[in-house]
Amino acid sequence: MIADEVEQGPFIGRAAILDLVRGATEAQTEQRRHNRTNIVLRRADADTAVVWAYLTLTSNAGGSPTVITTGFYTFTLQHIEGEWRIAKLFVGLDNTE
């Protein structure tokens, strides 16, 4: 859950994604880590790629690391001006409490 909301978005485009990340980071009082695993390239062509990954979100609140939630990411990447950039990001969390 981000900012007490179960569902947010969509966040499409670089500016929207950066605004989300900046706002969430400013609201946090502890250090969090988004640990991505099982990263899979699902589809790609010369200009677009879709990547899936699992998420384990941890926090150091209270002085020791704990798991906040697990979930998954779906990234849509676009090749723009010689670089791959995130064009769309979907995060699905397994719990919302």
N, CA and C atoms as a LAMMPS dump frame, in Angstrom:
ITEM: TIMESTEP
0
ITEM: NUMBER OF ATOMS
291
ITEM: BOX BOUNDS ff ff ff
-5.0000000000000000e+02 5.0000000000000000e+02
-5.0000000000000000e+02 5.0000000000000000e+02
-5.0000000000000000e+02 5.0000000000000000e+02
ITEM: ATOMS id mol type element x y z
1 1 1 N 0.849 -1.17 0
2 1 2 C 0 0 0
3 1 3 C 0.899 1.237 0
4 2 1 N 0.569 2.187 -0.834
5 2 2 C 1.309 3.438 -0.919
6 2 3 C 0.358 4.563 -0.559
7 3 1 N 0.77 5.372 0.395
8 3 2 C -0.019 6.543 0.807
9 3 3 C -1.456 6.151 1.163
10 4 1 N -1.617 5.029 1.852
11 4 2 C -2.917 4.544 2.322
12 4 3 C -3.905 4.222 1.201
13 5 1 N -3.432 4.016 -0.011
14 5 2 C -4.296 3.697 -1.145
15 5 3 C -4.032 2.269 -1.606
16 6 1 N -5.092 1.505 -1.827
17 6 2 C -4.958 0.142 -2.312
18 6 3 C -4.604 0.138 -3.795
19 7 1 N -5.206 1.053 -4.56
20 7 2 C -4.945 1.111 -5.993
21 7 3 C -4.547 2.526 -6.372
22 8 1 N -3.517 2.633 -7.189
23 8 2 C -3.066 3.927 -7.677
24 8 3 C -2.768 3.811 -9.158
25 9 1 N -2.744 4.941 -9.822
26 9 2 C -2.336 4.944 -11.218
27 9 3 C -3.509 5.003 -12.16
28 10 1 N -3.246 4.817 -13.416
29 10 2 C -1.965 4.35 -13.96
30 10 3 C -0.908 5.457 -13.98
31 11 1 N 0.343 5.028 -13.952
32 11 2 C 1.484 5.915 -14.074
33 11 3 C 2.187 5.542 -15.367
34 12 1 N 2.023 6.354 -16.369
35 12 2 C 2.576 6.065 -17.679
36 12 3 C 3.523 7.184 -18.065
37 13 1 N 4.72 6.825 -18.439
38 13 2 C 5.728 7.803 -18.835
39 13 3 C 6.701 8.088 -17.719
40 14 1 N 7.858 8.528 -18.121
41 14 2 C 8.966 8.767 -17.194
42 14 3 C 8.609 9.75 -16.084
43 15 1 N 8.017 10.876 -16.432
44 15 2 C 7.705 11.905 -15.429
45 15 3 C 6.729 11.387 -14.384
46 16 1 N 5.713 10.656 -14.808
47 16 2 C 4.715 10.132 -13.865
48 16 3 C 5.334 9.116 -12.915
49 17 1 N 6.19 8.254 -13.442
50 17 2 C 6.851 7.247 -12.601
51 17 3 C 7.791 7.918 -11.609
52 18 1 N 8.557 8.893 -12.063
53 18 2 C 9.465 9.599 -11.156
54 18 3 C 8.703 10.354 -10.073
55 19 1 N 7.584 10.966 -10.412
56 19 2 C 6.766 11.651 -9.404
57 19 3 C 6.281 10.677 -8.338
58 20 1 N 5.836 9.488 -8.744
59 20 2 C 5.393 8.473 -7.791
60 20 3 C 6.53 8.074 -6.855
61 21 1 N 7.685 7.774 -7.409
62 21 2 C 8.824 7.329 -6.6
63 21 3 C 9.265 8.431 -5.644
64 22 1 N 9.359 9.642 -6.12
65 22 2 C 9.776 10.749 -5.255
66 22 3 C 8.794 10.974 -4.104
67 23 1 N 7.504 10.956 -4.409
68 23 2 C 6.497 11.154 -3.372
69 23 3 C 6.519 10.059 -2.324
70 24 1 N 6.636 8.799 -2.772
71 24 2 C 6.677 7.675 -1.833
72 24 3 C 7.934 7.738 -0.972
73 25 1 N 9.064 8.083 -1.567
74 25 2 C 10.33 8.161 -0.83
75 25 3 C 10.279 9.257 0.228
76 26 1 N 9.725 10.396 -0.109
77 26 2 C 9.631 11.508 0.854
78 26 3 C 8.729 11.176 2.032
79 27 1 N 7.728 10.33 1.831
80 27 2 C 6.776 9.983 2.89
81 27 3 C 7.3 8.897 3.831
82 28 1 N 8.337 8.178 3.43
83 28 2 C 8.831 7.061 4.242
84 28 3 C 9.712 7.558 5.38
85 29 1 N 9.597 6.881 6.514
86 29 2 C 10.427 7.229 7.675
87 29 3 C 11.53 6.208 7.895
88 30 1 N 11.53 5.123 7.133
89 30 2 C 12.568 4.099 7.257
90 30 3 C 13.149 3.815 5.874
91 31 1 N 14.243 3.05 5.859
92 31 2 C 14.874 2.671 4.595
93 31 3 C 14.205 1.421 4.047
94 32 1 N 13.734 1.474 2.805
95 32 2 C 13.113 0.314 2.162
96 32 3 C 13.959 -0.142 0.985
97 33 1 N 13.852 -1.428 0.698
98 33 2 C 14.544 -2.015 -0.448
99 33 3 C 13.552 -2.824 -1.259
100 34 1 N 13.521 -2.572 -2.556
101 34 2 C 12.714 -3.351 -3.498
102 34 3 C 13.653 -4.372 -4.125
103 35 1 N 13.596 -5.6 -3.64
104 35 2 C 14.461 -6.671 -4.123
105 35 3 C 13.748 -7.407 -5.245
106 36 1 N 14.298 -7.3 -6.463
107 36 2 C 13.684 -7.937 -7.629
108 36 3 C 14.43 -9.22 -7.962
109 37 1 N 13.649 -10.274 -8.229
110 37 2 C 14.226 -11.566 -8.591
111 37 3 C 13.455 -12.157 -9.762
112 38 1 N 13.977 -13.226 -10.318
113 38 2 C 13.335 -13.939 -11.426
114 38 3 C 12.938 -12.972 -12.536
115 39 1 N 13.872 -12.148 -12.937
116 39 2 C 13.627 -11.154 -13.983
117 39 3 C 13.581 -11.87 -15.33
118 40 1 N 12.459 -11.69 -16.05
119 40 2 C 12.244 -12.4 -17.302
120 40 3 C 11.865 -11.412 -18.404
121 41 1 N 12.572 -11.485 -19.519
122 41 2 C 12.214 -10.715 -20.7
123 41 3 C 11.098 -11.468 -21.41
124 42 1 N 9.888 -10.918 -21.372
125 42 2 C 8.705 -11.604 -21.917
126 42 3 C 8.516 -11.37 -23.406
127 43 1 N 8.879 -10.187 -23.871
128 43 2 C 8.641 -9.847 -25.272
129 43 3 C 9.563 -8.688 -25.636
130 44 1 N 10.084 -8.703 -26.866
131 44 2 C 10.948 -7.605 -27.291
132 44 3 C 10.969 -7.497 -28.803
133 45 1 N 11.097 -6.263 -29.259
134 45 2 C 11.407 -5.984 -30.654
135 45 3 C 12.424 -4.841 -30.633
136 46 1 N 12.645 -4.18 -31.736
137 46 2 C 13.68 -3.155 -31.81
138 46 3 C 13.399 -1.95 -30.912
139 47 1 N 12.124 -1.672 -30.642
140 47 2 C 11.781 -0.443 -29.921
141 47 3 C 11.095 -0.638 -28.577
142 48 1 N 10.573 -1.836 -28.305
143 48 2 C 9.787 -2.067 -27.094
144 48 3 C 10.154 -3.409 -26.486
145 49 1 N 10.166 -3.463 -25.156
146 49 2 C 10.389 -4.717 -24.441
147 49 3 C 9.465 -4.759 -23.232
148 50 1 N 9.044 -5.964 -22.851
149 50 2 C 8.235 -6.165 -21.652
150 50 3 C 9.004 -7.116 -20.744
151 51 1 N 9.174 -6.691 -19.495
152 51 2 C 9.949 -7.446 -18.513
153 51 3 C 9.089 -7.694 -17.284
154 52 1 N 9.124 -8.923 -16.772
155 52 2 C 8.445 -9.277 -15.528
156 52 3 C 9.491 -9.573 -14.469
157 53 1 N 9.154 -9.294 -13.199
158 53 2 C 10.05 -9.619 -12.087
159 53 3 C 9.235 -9.788 -10.812
160 54 1 N 9.719 -10.649 -9.916
161 54 2 C 9.117 -10.784 -8.596
162 54 3 C 9.704 -9.742 -7.655
163 55 1 N 8.929 -9.382 -6.63
164 55 2 C 9.317 -8.36 -5.665
165 55 3 C 9.267 -8.92 -4.249
166 56 1 N 10.292 -8.613 -3.469
167 56 2 C 10.264 -8.758 -2.016
168 56 3 C 10.624 -7.382 -1.47
169 57 1 N 9.681 -6.735 -0.791
170 57 2 C 9.89 -5.386 -0.256
171 57 3 C 10.237 -5.499 1.221
172 58 1 N 11.415 -4.983 1.592
173 58 2 C 11.868 -5.048 2.982
174 58 3 C 12.004 -3.641 3.558
175 59 1 N 11.998 -3.588 4.893
176 59 2 C 12.147 -2.335 5.623
177 59 3 C 13.089 -2.561 6.8
178 60 1 N 13.799 -1.509 7.198
179 60 2 C 14.659 -1.602 8.379
180 60 3 C 14.034 -0.95 9.603
181 61 1 N 12.734 -0.703 9.592
182 61 2 C 12.051 -0.073 10.729
183 61 3 C 12.294 -0.88 11.993
184 62 1 N 12.58 -0.208 13.079
185 62 2 C 12.816 -0.882 14.352
186 62 3 C 14.217 -1.465 14.468
187 63 1 N 15.09 -1.192 13.502
188 63 2 C 16.476 -1.621 13.604
189 63 3 C 16.802 -2.98 13.03
190 64 1 N 15.816 -3.709 12.543
191 64 2 C 16.128 -4.995 11.919
192 64 3 C 15.276 -5.153 10.654
193 65 1 N 15.824 -5.806 9.638
194 65 2 C 15.082 -5.939 8.384
195 65 3 C 13.875 -6.866 8.525
196 66 1 N 12.767 -6.438 7.927
197 66 2 C 11.557 -7.254 7.897
198 66 3 C 10.941 -7.171 6.497
199 67 1 N 10.206 -8.213 6.121
200 67 2 C 9.509 -8.216 4.844
201 67 3 C 8.185 -7.49 5.023
202 68 1 N 7.937 -6.476 4.204
203 68 2 C 6.678 -5.74 4.229
204 68 3 C 5.653 -6.438 3.351
205 69 1 N 6.058 -6.787 2.147
206 69 2 C 5.165 -7.468 1.223
207 69 3 C 5.975 -8.15 0.132
208 70 1 N 5.309 -8.978 -0.618
209 70 2 C 5.855 -9.558 -1.832
210 70 3 C 4.918 -9.183 -2.971
211 71 1 N 5.361 -9.397 -4.186
212 71 2 C 4.524 -9.069 -5.327
213 71 3 C 5.286 -9.237 -6.618
214 72 1 N 4.912 -8.435 -7.612
215 72 2 C 5.557 -8.531 -8.922
216 72 3 C 5.55 -7.176 -9.612
217 73 1 N 6.437 -7.042 -10.579
218 73 2 C 6.518 -5.876 -11.45
219 73 3 C 6.296 -6.317 -12.892
220 74 1 N 5.675 -5.453 -13.683
221 74 2 C 5.682 -5.568 -15.129
222 74 3 C 6.186 -4.232 -15.666
223 75 1 N 7.314 -4.269 -16.357
224 75 2 C 7.907 -3.08 -16.952
225 75 3 C 7.678 -3.106 -18.46
226 76 1 N 7.236 -1.996 -19.026
227 76 2 C 7.252 -1.825 -20.471
228 76 3 C 8.346 -0.812 -20.766
229 77 1 N 9.316 -1.225 -21.532
230 77 2 C 10.465 -0.391 -21.85
231 77 3 C 10.387 0.055 -23.299
232 78 1 N 10.871 1.275 -23.566
233 78 2 C 10.945 1.772 -24.934
234 78 3 C 12.365 2.229 -25.23
235 79 1 N 12.817 1.916 -26.434
236 79 2 C 14.146 2.331 -26.878
237 79 3 C 14.012 3.712 -27.515
238 80 1 N 14.525 4.735 -26.809
239 80 2 C 14.372 6.128 -27.233
240 80 3 C 15.748 6.792 -27.224
241 81 1 N 16.113 7.375 -28.345
242 81 2 C 17.385 8.108 -28.46
243 81 3 C 18.565 7.283 -27.977
244 82 1 N 18.58 6 -28.345
245 82 2 C 19.717 5.144 -28.028
246 82 3 C 19.723 4.556 -26.627
247 83 1 N 18.675 4.79 -25.83
248 83 2 C 18.61 4.265 -24.464
249 83 3 C 17.287 3.554 -24.228
250 84 1 N 17.302 2.532 -23.378
251 84 2 C 16.077 1.87 -22.94
252 84 3 C 15.553 2.605 -21.725
253 85 1 N 14.281 2.987 -21.777
254 85 2 C 13.657 3.73 -20.674
255 85 3 C 12.338 3.078 -20.294
256 86 1 N 11.98 3.215 -19.023
257 86 2 C 10.7 2.692 -18.563
258 86 3 C 9.597 3.601 -19.091
259 87 1 N 8.669 3.018 -19.841
260 87 2 C 7.531 3.772 -20.355
261 87 3 C 6.286 3.514 -19.516
262 88 1 N 6.192 2.307 -18.968
263 88 2 C 5.033 1.947 -18.149
264 88 3 C 5.502 0.952 -17.097
265 89 1 N 4.979 1.107 -15.887
266 89 2 C 5.357 0.238 -14.772
267 89 3 C 4.102 -0.172 -14.024
268 90 1 N 3.932 -1.47 -13.825
269 90 2 C 2.819 -1.982 -13.021
270 90 3 C 3.415 -2.754 -11.855
271 91 1 N 2.951 -2.439 -10.643
272 91 2 C 3.371 -3.147 -9.438
273 91 3 C 2.141 -3.796 -8.817
274 92 1 N 2.174 -5.095 -8.643
275 92 2 C 1.102 -5.824 -7.972
276 92 3 C 1.612 -6.343 -6.639
277 93 1 N 0.963 -5.939 -5.556
278 93 2 C 1.38 -6.373 -4.213
279 93 3 C 0.493 -7.506 -3.719
280 94 1 N 1.102 -8.484 -3.045
281 94 2 C 0.352 -9.632 -2.56
282 94 3 C -0.518 -9.31 -1.351
283 95 1 N -0.13 -8.326 -0.555
284 95 2 C -0.982 -7.89 0.548
285 95 3 C -1.031 -6.37 0.55
286 96 1 N -2.077 -5.81 1.094
287 96 2 C -2.249 -4.354 1.077
288 96 3 C -2.392 -3.796 2.487
289 97 1 N -1.951 -4.524 3.476
290 97 2 C -2.063 -4.041 4.86
291 97 3 C -0.739 -3.507 5.333
